[in-house]
């Protein structure tokens, strides 16, 4: 979308914003601004493969942290976590055979993919 939220299709969202914004003054690559959605999509597409299955995530996460897990078709595991707080948070990610700590920077998203 451009910085005025255009183009919009008839009946489409007028308050939505895109993953990438470009200046309506120049419409040049130099004016490209990657929004938070861009990074969310990048993390998800890096670790979650087509036809992955969503699996349960622990409910014992720190307040302000969300995490979701997936099993990919190749049996690799993936998690994407978001830290909505202003402090560094750590979450323990545990598969059947492996366990590791994922450090989440303030107001950031992190992802991991591994095999057991």
Secondary structure as GFF3:
##gff-version 3
##sequence-region A 1 116
A	DSSP	beta_strand	20	21	.	.	.	ID=ss1
A	DSSP	three_ten_helix	29	31	.	.	.	ID=ss2
A	DSSP	beta_strand	33	34	.	.	.	ID=ss3
A	DSSP	alpha_helix	36	47	.	.	.	ID=ss4
A	DSSP	beta_strand	53	55	.	.	.	ID=ss5
A	DSSP	beta_strand	65	71	.	.	.	ID=ss6
A	DSSP	beta_strand	77	83	.	.	.	ID=ss7
A	DSSP	beta_strand	89	94	.	.	.	ID=ss8
A	DSSP	beta_strand	99	104	.	.	.	ID=ss9
A	DSSP	beta_strand	108	114	.	.	.	ID=ss10
###
